[in-house]
Amino acid sequence: MKKAKMQSSVGILLAIVCSLVFLMLPAEAVAGAKVVAIEGMSYNVGFSLGDNLKSLVGKKVYVTLDSGKTLSGLVKEVGNHLIHLEKLDGQDFFDALIRIEEIGAIEAKFRDFQH
């Protein structure tokens, strides 16, 4: 009986130690990484929303419409009144054509980790 309790205690202790090691590994990897700006990514508040979108052609963006709906995809093309998003998240074979005046906000990734 004592031997069974001892083995059980050792097993539990090993499981806890292994769990802690695996939980700490990602934190150490991120701690060693440096956050850097992604080249060519910027907003210019002096420009229109359309002009800012033109600088993001080929980049992934999140577009929040005035209705509250958010779409995410790659900016393929920006015209005077419309934006063409391709490869929508969750709908890889779908594109969207959105009126720029219906966009309330855009989000894009400007920083990344450098290892």
Jmol script that loads the backbone (N, CA, C; Angstrom):
load data "model"
ATOM      1  N   MET A   1       0.825  -1.193   0.000  1.00  0.00           N
ATOM      2  CA  MET A   1       0.000   0.000   0.000  1.00  0.00           C
ATOM      3  C   MET A   1       0.868   1.255   0.000  1.00  0.00           C
ATOM      4  N   LYS A   2       1.948   1.249   0.836  1.00  0.00           N
ATOM      5  CA  LYS A   2       2.830   2.408   0.890  1.00  0.00           C
ATOM      6  C   LYS A   2       3.521   2.617  -0.454  1.00  0.00           C
ATOM      7  N   LYS A   3       3.902   1.501  -1.091  1.00  0.00           N
ATOM      8  CA  LYS A   3       4.591   1.586  -2.377  1.00  0.00           C
ATOM      9  C   LYS A   3       3.675   2.204  -3.442  1.00  0.00           C
ATOM     10  N   ALA A   4       2.412   1.847  -3.423  1.00  0.00           N
ATOM     11  CA  ALA A   4       1.442   2.388  -4.382  1.00  0.00           C
ATOM     12  C   ALA A   4       1.247   3.881  -4.170  1.00  0.00           C
ATOM     13  N   LYS A   5       1.169   4.314  -2.890  1.00  0.00           N
ATOM     14  CA  LYS A   5       1.027   5.743  -2.593  1.00  0.00           C
ATOM     15  C   LYS A   5       2.266   6.507  -3.041  1.00  0.00           C
ATOM     16  N   MET A   6       3.433   5.899  -2.810  1.00  0.00           N
ATOM     17  CA  MET A   6       4.692   6.537  -3.191  1.00  0.00           C
ATOM     18  C   MET A   6       4.763   6.712  -4.705  1.00  0.00           C
ATOM     19  N   GLN A   7       4.398   5.663  -5.454  1.00  0.00           N
ATOM     20  CA  GLN A   7       4.418   5.744  -6.915  1.00  0.00           C
ATOM     21  C   GLN A   7       3.405   6.772  -7.413  1.00  0.00           C
ATOM     22  N   SER A   8       2.262   6.816  -6.782  1.00  0.00           N
ATOM     23  CA  SER A   8       1.233   7.782  -7.161  1.00  0.00           C
ATOM     24  C   SER A   8       1.717   9.211  -6.914  1.00  0.00           C
ATOM     25  N   SER A   9       2.358   9.419  -5.764  1.00  0.00           N
ATOM     26  CA  SER A   9       2.874  10.755  -5.437  1.00  0.00           C
ATOM     27  C   SER A   9       3.972  11.177  -6.406  1.00  0.00           C
ATOM     28  N   VAL A  10       4.850  10.255  -6.750  1.00  0.00           N
ATOM     29  CA  VAL A  10       5.936  10.549  -7.701  1.00  0.00           C
ATOM     30  C   VAL A  10       5.341  10.867  -9.071  1.00  0.00           C
ATOM     31  N   GLY A  11       4.333  10.124  -9.474  1.00  0.00           N
ATOM     32  CA  GLY A  11       3.678  10.362 -10.765  1.00  0.00           C
ATOM     33  C   GLY A  11       3.026  11.729 -10.827  1.00  0.00           C
ATOM     34  N   ILE A  12       2.357  12.101  -9.765  1.00  0.00           N
ATOM     35  CA  ILE A  12       1.703  13.413  -9.711  1.00  0.00           C
ATOM     36  C   ILE A  12       2.741  14.525  -9.741  1.00  0.00           C
ATOM     37  N   LEU A  13       3.812  14.339  -8.971  1.00  0.00           N
ATOM     38  CA  LEU A  13       4.883  15.329  -8.939  1.00  0.00           C
ATOM     39  C   LEU A  13       5.525  15.498 -10.318  1.00  0.00           C
ATOM     40  N   LEU A  14       5.779  14.389 -11.009  1.00  0.00           N
ATOM     41  CA  LEU A  14       6.342  14.451 -12.367  1.00  0.00           C
ATOM     42  C   LEU A  14       5.395  15.170 -13.322  1.00  0.00           C
ATOM     43  N   ALA A  15       4.107  14.890 -13.216  1.00  0.00           N
ATOM     44  CA  ALA A  15       3.121  15.549 -14.086  1.00  0.00           C
ATOM     45  C   ALA A  15       3.111  17.053 -13.847  1.00  0.00           C
ATOM     46  N   ILE A  16       3.196  17.476 -12.595  1.00  0.00           N
ATOM     47  CA  ILE A  16       3.203  18.899 -12.273  1.00  0.00           C
ATOM     48  C   ILE A  16       4.460  19.567 -12.813  1.00  0.00           C
ATOM     49  N   VAL A  17       5.616  18.945 -12.624  1.00  0.00           N
ATOM     50  CA  VAL A  17       6.877  19.515 -13.106  1.00  0.00           C
ATOM     51  C   VAL A  17       6.862  19.625 -14.623  1.00  0.00           C
ATOM     52  N   CYS A  18       6.422  18.572 -15.302  1.00  0.00           N
ATOM     53  CA  CYS A  18       6.360  18.611 -16.774  1.00  0.00           C
ATOM     54  C   CYS A  18       5.407  19.699 -17.258  1.00  0.00           C
ATOM     55  N   SER A  19       4.264  19.837 -16.605  1.00  0.00           N
ATOM     56  CA  SER A  19       3.303  20.872 -16.993  1.00  0.00           C
ATOM     57  C   SER A  19       3.904  22.260 -16.845  1.00  0.00           C
ATOM     58  N   LEU A  20       4.592  22.495 -15.745  1.00  0.00           N
ATOM     59  CA  LEU A  20       5.218  23.801 -15.521  1.00  0.00           C
ATOM     60  C   LEU A  20       6.281  24.096 -16.576  1.00  0.00           C
ATOM     61  N   VAL A  21       7.072  23.095 -16.926  1.00  0.00           N
ATOM     62  CA  VAL A  21       8.114  23.287 -17.944  1.00  0.00           C
ATOM     63  C   VAL A  21       7.481  23.659 -19.280  1.00  0.00           C
ATOM     64  N   PHE A  22       6.440  22.938 -19.681  1.00  0.00           N
ATOM     65  CA  PHE A  22       5.804  23.219 -20.965  1.00  0.00           C
ATOM     66  C   PHE A  22       5.077  24.560 -20.968  1.00  0.00           C
ATOM     67  N   LEU A  23       4.550  24.969 -19.847  1.00  0.00           N
ATOM     68  CA  LEU A  23       3.872  26.264 -19.773  1.00  0.00           C
ATOM     69  C   LEU A  23       4.865  27.421 -19.817  1.00  0.00           C
ATOM     70  N   MET A  24       6.064  27.214 -19.309  1.00  0.00           N
ATOM     71  CA  MET A  24       7.053  28.284 -19.250  1.00  0.00           C
ATOM     72  C   MET A  24       7.836  28.438 -20.552  1.00  0.00           C
ATOM     73  N   LEU A  25       7.910  27.398 -21.381  1.00  0.00           N
ATOM     74  CA  LEU A  25       8.691  27.472 -22.623  1.00  0.00           C
ATOM     75  C   LEU A  25       8.229  28.584 -23.557  1.00  0.00           C
ATOM     76  N   PRO A  26       6.936  28.712 -23.857  1.00  0.00           N
ATOM     77  CA  PRO A  26       6.525  29.807 -24.742  1.00  0.00           C
ATOM     78  C   PRO A  26       6.845  31.180 -24.169  1.00  0.00           C
ATOM     79  N   ALA A  27       6.707  31.362 -22.879  1.00  0.00           N
ATOM     80  CA  ALA A  27       6.991  32.655 -22.252  1.00  0.00           C
ATOM     81  C   ALA A  27       8.471  32.996 -22.407  1.00  0.00           C
ATOM     82  N   GLU A  28       9.339  32.015 -22.259  1.00  0.00           N
ATOM     83  CA  GLU A  28      10.771  32.263 -22.425  1.00  0.00           C
ATOM     84  C   GLU A  28      11.100  32.586 -23.878  1.00  0.00           C
ATOM     85  N   ALA A  29      10.429  31.927 -24.817  1.00  0.00           N
ATOM     86  CA  ALA A  29      10.676  32.195 -26.232  1.00  0.00           C
ATOM     87  C   ALA A  29      10.269  33.618 -26.591  1.00  0.00           C
ATOM     88  N   VAL A  30       9.133  34.077 -26.082  1.00  0.00           N
ATOM     89  CA  VAL A  30       8.664  35.431 -26.343  1.00  0.00           C
ATOM     90  C   VAL A  30       9.559  36.444 -25.639  1.00  0.00           C
ATOM     91  N   ALA A  31      10.001  36.124 -24.423  1.00  0.00           N
ATOM     92  CA  ALA A  31      10.855  37.049 -23.674  1.00  0.00           C
ATOM     93  C   ALA A  31      12.167  37.302 -24.409  1.00  0.00           C
ATOM     94  N   GLY A  32      12.671  36.311 -25.151  1.00  0.00           N
ATOM     95  CA  GLY A  32      13.914  36.473 -25.890  1.00  0.00           C
ATOM     96  C   GLY A  32      13.723  37.186 -27.216  1.00  0.00           C
ATOM     97  N   ALA A  33      12.477  37.346 -27.645  1.00  0.00           N
ATOM     98  CA  ALA A  33      12.196  37.994 -28.918  1.00  0.00           C
ATOM     99  C   ALA A  33      12.086  39.502 -28.728  1.00  0.00           C
ATOM    100  N   LYS A  34      12.396  40.218 -29.777  1.00  0.00           N
ATOM    101  CA  LYS A  34      12.331  41.678 -29.766  1.00  0.00           C
ATOM    102  C   LYS A  34      11.196  42.122 -30.682  1.00  0.00           C
ATOM    103  N   VAL A  35      10.416  43.091 -30.249  1.00  0.00           N
ATOM    104  CA  VAL A  35       9.322  43.619 -31.062  1.00  0.00           C
ATOM    105  C   VAL A  35       9.896  44.659 -32.016  1.00  0.00           C
ATOM    106  N   VAL A  36       9.623  44.475 -33.317  1.00  0.00           N
ATOM    107  CA  VAL A  36      10.131  45.403 -34.334  1.00  0.00           C
ATOM    108  C   VAL A  36       8.985  45.831 -35.250  1.00  0.00           C
ATOM    109  N   ALA A  37       9.121  47.001 -35.821  1.00  0.00           N
ATOM    110  CA  ALA A  37       8.126  47.505 -36.772  1.00  0.00           C
ATOM    111  C   ALA A  37       8.238  46.727 -38.078  1.00  0.00           C
ATOM    112  N   ILE A  38       7.098  46.475 -38.708  1.00  0.00           N
ATOM    113  CA  ILE A  38       7.084  45.817 -40.010  1.00  0.00           C
ATOM    114  C   ILE A  38       7.323  46.884 -41.066  1.00  0.00           C
ATOM    115  N   GLU A  39       8.312  46.659 -41.882  1.00  0.00           N
ATOM    116  CA  GLU A  39       8.712  47.652 -42.889  1.00  0.00           C
ATOM    117  C   GLU A  39       7.572  47.934 -43.858  1.00  0.00           C
ATOM    118  N   GLY A  40       7.360  49.200 -44.132  1.00  0.00           N
ATOM    119  CA  GLY A  40       6.340  49.628 -45.084  1.00  0.00           C
ATOM    120  C   GLY A  40       4.941  49.733 -44.507  1.00  0.00           C
ATOM    121  N   MET A  41       4.780  49.461 -43.225  1.00  0.00           N
ATOM    122  CA  MET A  41       3.455  49.521 -42.610  1.00  0.00           C
ATOM    123  C   MET A  41       3.334  50.806 -41.802  1.00  0.00           C
ATOM    124  N   SER A  42       2.368  51.649 -42.182  1.00  0.00           N
ATOM    125  CA  SER A  42       2.124  52.872 -41.429  1.00  0.00           C
ATOM    126  C   SER A  42       0.780  53.463 -41.839  1.00  0.00           C
ATOM    127  N   TYR A  43       0.234  54.254 -40.945  1.00  0.00           N
ATOM    128  CA  TYR A  43      -0.952  55.053 -41.245  1.00  0.00           C
ATOM    129  C   TYR A  43      -0.495  56.495 -41.362  1.00  0.00           C
ATOM    130  N   ASN A  44      -1.242  57.287 -42.124  1.00  0.00           N
ATOM    131  CA  ASN A  44      -0.990  58.712 -42.204  1.00  0.00           C
ATOM    132  C   ASN A  44      -2.325  59.412 -41.938  1.00  0.00           C
ATOM    133  N   VAL A  45      -2.453  60.034 -40.766  1.00  0.00           N
ATOM    134  CA  VAL A  45      -3.728  60.651 -40.393  1.00  0.00           C
ATOM    135  C   VAL A  45      -4.063  61.869 -41.245  1.00  0.00           C
ATOM    136  N   GLY A  46      -3.105  62.367 -42.000  1.00  0.00           N
ATOM    137  CA  GLY A  46      -3.365  63.485 -42.900  1.00  0.00           C
ATOM    138  C   GLY A  46      -3.985  63.037 -44.214  1.00  0.00           C
ATOM    139  N   PHE A  47      -4.006  61.737 -44.460  1.00  0.00           N
ATOM    140  CA  PHE A  47      -4.568  61.182 -45.701  1.00  0.00           C
ATOM    141  C   PHE A  47      -5.992  60.687 -45.451  1.00  0.00           C
ATOM    142  N   SER A  48      -6.717  60.471 -46.524  1.00  0.00           N
ATOM    143  CA  SER A  48      -8.062  59.901 -46.421  1.00  0.00           C
ATOM    144  C   SER A  48      -7.968  58.416 -46.085  1.00  0.00           C
ATOM    145  N   LEU A  49      -9.096  57.845 -45.710  1.00  0.00           N
ATOM    146  CA  LEU A  49      -9.149  56.416 -45.427  1.00  0.00           C
ATOM    147  C   LEU A  49      -8.760  55.617 -46.673  1.00  0.00           C
ATOM    148  N   GLY A  50      -9.238  56.064 -47.822  1.00  0.00           N
ATOM    149  CA  GLY A  50      -8.899  55.393 -49.082  1.00  0.00           C
ATOM    150  C   GLY A  50      -7.412  55.415 -49.362  1.00  0.00           C
ATOM    151  N   ASP A  51      -6.762  56.548 -49.133  1.00  0.00           N
ATOM    152  CA  ASP A  51      -5.319  56.642 -49.361  1.00  0.00           C
ATOM    153  C   ASP A  51      -4.543  55.753 -48.384  1.00  0.00           C
ATOM    154  N   ASN A  52      -5.000  55.683 -47.142  1.00  0.00           N
ATOM    155  CA  ASN A  52      -4.368  54.787 -46.174  1.00  0.00           C
ATOM    156  C   ASN A  52      -4.540  53.336 -46.611  1.00  0.00           C
ATOM    157  N   LEU A  53      -5.706  52.986 -47.127  1.00  0.00           N
ATOM    158  CA  LEU A  53      -5.933  51.625 -47.612  1.00  0.00           C
ATOM    159  C   LEU A  53      -5.043  51.306 -48.807  1.00  0.00           C
ATOM    160  N   LYS A  54      -4.795  52.286 -49.666  1.00  0.00           N
ATOM    161  CA  LYS A  54      -3.926  52.064 -50.831  1.00  0.00           C
ATOM    162  C   LYS A  54      -2.513  51.683 -50.406  1.00  0.00           C
ATOM    163  N   SER A  55      -2.066  52.201 -49.265  1.00  0.00           N
ATOM    164  CA  SER A  55      -0.723  51.850 -48.787  1.00  0.00           C
ATOM    165  C   SER A  55      -0.683  50.433 -48.220  1.00  0.00           C
ATOM    166  N   LEU A  56      -1.844  49.807 -48.047  1.00  0.00           N
ATOM    167  CA  LEU A  56      -1.915  48.462 -47.476  1.00  0.00           C
ATOM    168  C   LEU A  56      -2.240  47.386 -48.512  1.00  0.00           C
ATOM    169  N   VAL A  57      -2.148  47.714 -49.801  1.00  0.00           N
ATOM    170  CA  VAL A  57      -2.411  46.726 -50.851  1.00  0.00           C
ATOM    171  C   VAL A  57      -1.449  45.554 -50.673  1.00  0.00           C
ATOM    172  N   GLY A  58      -2.018  44.344 -50.698  1.00  0.00           N
ATOM    173  CA  GLY A  58      -1.237  43.127 -50.513  1.00  0.00           C
ATOM    174  C   GLY A  58      -1.091  42.704 -49.065  1.00  0.00           C
ATOM    175  N   LYS A  59      -1.582  43.516 -48.140  1.00  0.00           N
ATOM    176  CA  LYS A  59      -1.466  43.242 -46.704  1.00  0.00           C
ATOM    177  C   LYS A  59      -2.814  42.780 -46.148  1.00  0.00           C
ATOM    178  N   LYS A  60      -2.746  42.037 -45.046  1.00  0.00           N
ATOM    179  CA  LYS A  60      -3.964  41.599 -44.375  1.00  0.00           C
ATOM    180  C   LYS A  60      -4.481  42.720 -43.486  1.00  0.00           C
ATOM    181  N   VAL A  61      -5.776  42.983 -43.571  1.00  0.00           N
ATOM    182  CA  VAL A  61      -6.409  44.014 -42.756  1.00  0.00           C
ATOM    183  C   VAL A  61      -7.730  43.496 -42.195  1.00  0.00           C
ATOM    184  N   TYR A  62      -8.152  44.131 -41.117  1.00  0.00           N
ATOM    185  CA  TYR A  62      -9.487  43.927 -40.553  1.00  0.00           C
ATOM    186  C   TYR A  62     -10.251  45.209 -40.829  1.00  0.00           C
ATOM    187  N   VAL A  63     -11.386  45.082 -41.488  1.00  0.00           N
ATOM    188  CA  VAL A  63     -12.219  46.234 -41.839  1.00  0.00           C
ATOM    189  C   VAL A  63     -13.505  46.148 -41.031  1.00  0.00           C
ATOM    190  N   THR A  64     -13.750  47.161 -40.202  1.00  0.00           N
ATOM    191  CA  THR A  64     -14.985  47.212 -39.429  1.00  0.00           C
ATOM    192  C   THR A  64     -15.925  48.200 -40.107  1.00  0.00           C
ATOM    193  N   LEU A  65     -17.091  47.696 -40.455  1.00  0.00           N
ATOM    194  CA  LEU A  65     -18.082  48.530 -41.138  1.00  0.00           C
ATOM    195  C   LEU A  65     -18.901  49.314 -40.122  1.00  0.00           C
ATOM    196  N   ASP A  66     -19.559  50.359 -40.592  1.00  0.00           N
ATOM    197  CA  ASP A  66     -20.423  51.162 -39.724  1.00  0.00           C
ATOM    198  C   ASP A  66     -21.530  50.310 -39.106  1.00  0.00           C
ATOM    199  N   SER A  67     -21.907  49.220 -39.759  1.00  0.00           N
ATOM    200  CA  SER A  67     -22.943  48.325 -39.240  1.00  0.00           C
ATOM    201  C   SER A  67     -22.451  47.506 -38.050  1.00  0.00           C
ATOM    202  N   GLY A  68     -21.118  47.498 -37.822  1.00  0.00           N
ATOM    203  CA  GLY A  68     -20.539  46.721 -36.735  1.00  0.00           C
ATOM    204  C   GLY A  68     -19.901  45.424 -37.195  1.00  0.00           C
ATOM    205  N   LYS A  69     -20.179  44.997 -38.417  1.00  0.00           N
ATOM    206  CA  LYS A  69     -19.604  43.759 -38.959  1.00  0.00           C
ATOM    207  C   LYS A  69     -18.135  43.983 -39.291  1.00  0.00           C
ATOM    208  N   THR A  70     -17.299  42.967 -39.009  1.00  0.00           N
ATOM    209  CA  THR A  70     -15.876  43.048 -39.328  1.00  0.00           C
ATOM    210  C   THR A  70     -15.517  41.976 -40.344  1.00  0.00           C
ATOM    211  N   LEU A  71     -14.799  42.386 -41.374  1.00  0.00           N
ATOM    212  CA  LEU A  71     -14.295  41.469 -42.388  1.00  0.00           C
ATOM    213  C   LEU A  71     -12.773  41.520 -42.361  1.00  0.00           C
ATOM    214  N   SER A  72     -12.152  40.388 -42.655  1.00  0.00           N
ATOM    215  CA  SER A  72     -10.700  40.332 -42.656  1.00  0.00           C
ATOM    216  C   SER A  72     -10.235  39.632 -43.923  1.00  0.00           C
ATOM    217  N   GLY A  73      -9.239  40.223 -44.563  1.00  0.00           N
ATOM    218  CA  GLY A  73      -8.690  39.631 -45.773  1.00  0.00           C
ATOM    219  C   GLY A  73      -7.537  40.467 -46.290  1.00  0.00           C
ATOM    220  N   LEU A  74      -7.069  40.119 -47.470  1.00  0.00           N
ATOM    221  CA  LEU A  74      -5.974  40.845 -48.097  1.00  0.00           C
ATOM    222  C   LEU A  74      -6.527  41.962 -48.972  1.00  0.00           C
ATOM    223  N   VAL A  75      -5.932  43.139 -48.882  1.00  0.00           N
ATOM    224  CA  VAL A  75      -6.345  44.258 -49.732  1.00  0.00           C
ATOM    225  C   VAL A  75      -5.804  43.989 -51.129  1.00  0.00           C
ATOM    226  N   LYS A  76      -6.705  43.761 -52.067  1.00  0.00           N
ATOM    227  CA  LYS A  76      -6.278  43.493 -53.447  1.00  0.00           C
ATOM    228  C   LYS A  76      -6.185  44.790 -54.244  1.00  0.00           C
ATOM    229  N   GLU A  77      -7.218  45.640 -54.082  1.00  0.00           N
ATOM    230  CA  GLU A  77      -7.253  46.876 -54.873  1.00  0.00           C
ATOM    231  C   GLU A  77      -8.121  47.901 -54.154  1.00  0.00           C
ATOM    232  N   VAL A  78      -7.758  49.175 -54.324  1.00  0.00           N
ATOM    233  CA  VAL A  78      -8.531  50.267 -53.740  1.00  0.00           C
ATOM    234  C   VAL A  78      -8.824  51.277 -54.833  1.00  0.00           C
ATOM    235  N   GLY A  79     -10.113  51.566 -55.017  1.00  0.00           N
ATOM    236  CA  GLY A  79     -10.517  52.563 -56.001  1.00  0.00           C
ATOM    237  C   GLY A  79     -10.943  53.838 -55.300  1.00  0.00           C
ATOM    238  N   ASN A  80     -11.636  54.701 -56.034  1.00  0.00           N
ATOM    239  CA  ASN A  80     -12.100  55.959 -55.450  1.00  0.00           C
ATOM    240  C   ASN A  80     -13.182  55.751 -54.402  1.00  0.00           C
ATOM    241  N   HIS A  81     -14.040  54.734 -54.609  1.00  0.00           N
ATOM    242  CA  HIS A  81     -15.169  54.532 -53.704  1.00  0.00           C
ATOM    243  C   HIS A  81     -15.262  53.118 -53.145  1.00  0.00           C
ATOM    244  N   LEU A  82     -14.454  52.195 -53.676  1.00  0.00           N
ATOM    245  CA  LEU A  82     -14.566  50.792 -53.291  1.00  0.00           C
ATOM    246  C   LEU A  82     -13.212  50.196 -52.925  1.00  0.00           C
ATOM    247  N   ILE A  83     -13.250  49.188 -52.054  1.00  0.00           N
ATOM    248  CA  ILE A  83     -12.060  48.401 -51.724  1.00  0.00           C
ATOM    249  C   ILE A  83     -12.388  46.934 -52.029  1.00  0.00           C
ATOM    250  N   HIS A  84     -11.425  46.240 -52.629  1.00  0.00           N
ATOM    251  CA  HIS A  84     -11.579  44.824 -52.939  1.00  0.00           C
ATOM    252  C   HIS A  84     -10.725  44.031 -51.944  1.00  0.00           C
ATOM    253  N   LEU A  85     -11.386  43.269 -51.060  1.00  0.00           N
ATOM    254  CA  LEU A  85     -10.696  42.371 -50.127  1.00  0.00           C
ATOM    255  C   LEU A  85     -10.764  40.972 -50.709  1.00  0.00           C
ATOM    256  N   GLU A  86      -9.627  40.263 -50.718  1.00  0.00           N
ATOM    257  CA  GLU A  86      -9.634  38.891 -51.216  1.00  0.00           C
ATOM    258  C   GLU A  86      -9.232  37.919 -50.113  1.00  0.00           C
ATOM    259  N   LYS A  87      -9.540  36.643 -50.335  1.00  0.00           N
ATOM    260  CA  LYS A  87      -9.193  35.574 -49.392  1.00  0.00           C
ATOM    261  C   LYS A  87      -9.681  35.897 -47.983  1.00  0.00           C
ATOM    262  N   LEU A  88     -10.973  36.135 -47.868  1.00  0.00           N
ATOM    263  CA  LEU A  88     -11.572  36.471 -46.583  1.00  0.00           C
ATOM    264  C   LEU A  88     -11.305  35.368 -45.560  1.00  0.00           C
ATOM    265  N   ASP A  89     -10.997  35.762 -44.340  1.00  0.00           N
ATOM    266  CA  ASP A  89     -10.772  34.787 -43.264  1.00  0.00           C
ATOM    267  C   ASP A  89     -12.001  33.907 -43.099  1.00  0.00           C
ATOM    268  N   GLY A  90     -11.764  32.610 -43.055  1.00  0.00           N
ATOM    269  CA  GLY A  90     -12.853  31.664 -42.890  1.00  0.00           C
ATOM    270  C   GLY A  90     -13.622  31.402 -44.168  1.00  0.00           C
ATOM    271  N   GLN A  91     -13.299  32.133 -45.217  1.00  0.00           N
ATOM    272  CA  GLN A  91     -13.976  31.982 -46.517  1.00  0.00           C
ATOM    273  C   GLN A  91     -12.946  32.171 -47.625  1.00  0.00           C
ATOM    274  N   ASP A  92     -11.939  31.301 -47.662  1.00  0.00           N
ATOM    275  CA  ASP A  92     -10.787  31.482 -48.543  1.00  0.00           C
ATOM    276  C   ASP A  92     -11.129  31.649 -50.023  1.00  0.00           C
ATOM    277  N   PHE A  93     -12.265  31.170 -50.463  1.00  0.00           N
ATOM    278  CA  PHE A  93     -12.613  31.273 -51.871  1.00  0.00           C
ATOM    279  C   PHE A  93     -13.543  32.447 -52.155  1.00  0.00           C
ATOM    280  N   PHE A  94     -13.710  33.321 -51.158  1.00  0.00           N
ATOM    281  CA  PHE A  94     -14.609  34.464 -51.298  1.00  0.00           C
ATOM    282  C   PHE A  94     -13.829  35.771 -51.240  1.00  0.00           C
ATOM    283  N   ASP A  95     -14.315  36.762 -51.961  1.00  0.00           N
ATOM    284  CA  ASP A  95     -13.796  38.123 -51.930  1.00  0.00           C
ATOM    285  C   ASP A  95     -14.936  39.043 -51.508  1.00  0.00           C
ATOM    286  N   ALA A  96     -14.608  40.274 -51.157  1.00  0.00           N
ATOM    287  CA  ALA A  96     -15.630  41.254 -50.795  1.00  0.00           C
ATOM    288  C   ALA A  96     -15.318  42.572 -51.492  1.00  0.00           C
ATOM    289  N   LEU A  97     -16.342  43.244 -51.915  1.00  0.00           N
ATOM    290  CA  LEU A  97     -16.248  44.578 -52.484  1.00  0.00           C
ATOM    291  C   LEU A  97     -16.994  45.494 -51.526  1.00  0.00           C
ATOM    292  N   ILE A  98     -16.292  46.435 -50.924  1.00  0.00           N
ATOM    293  CA  ILE A  98     -16.839  47.245 -49.831  1.00  0.00           C
ATOM    294  C   ILE A  98     -16.780  48.722 -50.205  1.00  0.00           C
ATOM    295  N   ARG A  99     -17.857  49.444 -49.929  1.00  0.00           N
ATOM    296  CA  ARG A  99     -17.846  50.890 -50.135  1.00  0.00           C
ATOM    297  C   ARG A  99     -17.010  51.542 -49.040  1.00  0.00           C
ATOM    298  N   ILE A 100     -16.050  52.345 -49.417  1.00  0.00           N
ATOM    299  CA  ILE A 100     -15.142  52.975 -48.457  1.00  0.00           C
ATOM    300  C   ILE A 100     -15.912  53.842 -47.467  1.00  0.00           C
ATOM    301  N   GLU A 101     -16.960  54.512 -47.910  1.00  0.00           N
ATOM    302  CA  GLU A 101     -17.702  55.396 -46.999  1.00  0.00           C
ATOM    303  C   GLU A 101     -18.465  54.618 -45.924  1.00  0.00           C
ATOM    304  N   GLU A 102     -18.568  53.282 -46.052  1.00  0.00           N
ATOM    305  CA  GLU A 102     -19.229  52.466 -45.037  1.00  0.00           C
ATOM    306  C   GLU A 102     -18.245  51.878 -44.029  1.00  0.00           C
ATOM    307  N   ILE A 103     -16.959  52.199 -44.178  1.00  0.00           N
ATOM    308  CA  ILE A 103     -15.934  51.677 -43.271  1.00  0.00           C
ATOM    309  C   ILE A 103     -15.792  52.613 -42.082  1.00  0.00           C
ATOM    310  N   GLY A 104     -15.901  52.040 -40.885  1.00  0.00           N
ATOM    311  CA  GLY A 104     -15.730  52.818 -39.654  1.00  0.00           C
ATOM    312  C   GLY A 104     -14.305  52.765 -39.143  1.00  0.00           C
ATOM    313  N   ALA A 105     -13.604  51.658 -39.397  1.00  0.00           N
ATOM    314  CA  ALA A 105     -12.231  51.506 -38.899  1.00  0.00           C
ATOM    315  C   ALA A 105     -11.501  50.424 -39.686  1.00  0.00           C
ATOM    316  N   ILE A 106     -10.175  50.545 -39.729  1.00  0.00           N
ATOM    317  CA  ILE A 106      -9.332  49.496 -40.294  1.00  0.00           C
ATOM    318  C   ILE A 106      -8.248  49.158 -39.277  1.00  0.00           C
ATOM    319  N   GLU A 107      -7.872  47.904 -39.260  1.00  0.00           N
ATOM    320  CA  GLU A 107      -6.798  47.439 -38.379  1.00  0.00           C
ATOM    321  C   GLU A 107      -5.823  46.633 -39.213  1.00  0.00           C
ATOM    322  N   ALA A 108      -4.533  46.791 -38.922  1.00  0.00           N
ATOM    323  CA  ALA A 108      -3.493  46.040 -39.612  1.00  0.00           C
ATOM    324  C   ALA A 108      -2.350  45.781 -38.636  1.00  0.00           C
ATOM    325  N   LYS A 109      -1.611  44.736 -38.884  1.00  0.00           N
ATOM    326  CA  LYS A 109      -0.472  44.387 -38.025  1.00  0.00           C
ATOM    327  C   LYS A 109       0.727  45.249 -38.399  1.00  0.00           C
ATOM    328  N   PHE A 110       1.237  46.008 -37.435  1.00  0.00           N
ATOM    329  CA  PHE A 110       2.347  46.932 -37.678  1.00  0.00           C
ATOM    330  C   PHE A 110       3.643  46.483 -37.017  1.00  0.00           C
ATOM    331  N   ARG A 111       3.549  45.552 -36.076  1.00  0.00           N
ATOM    332  CA  ARG A 111       4.741  45.099 -35.347  1.00  0.00           C
ATOM    333  C   ARG A 111       4.757  43.585 -35.290  1.00  0.00           C
ATOM    334  N   ASP A 112       5.968  43.025 -35.163  1.00  0.00           N
ATOM    335  CA  ASP A 112       6.134  41.585 -35.079  1.00  0.00           C
ATOM    336  C   ASP A 112       7.311  41.268 -34.189  1.00  0.00           C
ATOM    337  N   PHE A 113       7.473  40.017 -33.851  1.00  0.00           N
ATOM    338  CA  PHE A 113       8.614  39.586 -33.060  1.00  0.00           C
ATOM    339  C   PHE A 113       9.782  39.268 -33.963  1.00  0.00           C
ATOM    340  N   GLN A 114      10.970  39.677 -33.532  1.00  0.00           N
ATOM    341  CA  GLN A 114      12.201  39.319 -34.230  1.00  0.00           C
ATOM    342  C   GLN A 114      12.970  38.406 -33.270  1.00  0.00           C
ATOM    343  N   HIS A 115      13.312  37.248 -33.756  1.00  0.00           N
ATOM    344  CA  HIS A 115      13.996  36.270 -32.885  1.00  0.00           C
ATOM    345  C   HIS A 115      15.497  36.351 -33.038  1.00  0.00           C
TER     346      HIS A 115
END
end "model"
wireframe off; spacefill off
backbone 0.3
color backbone group
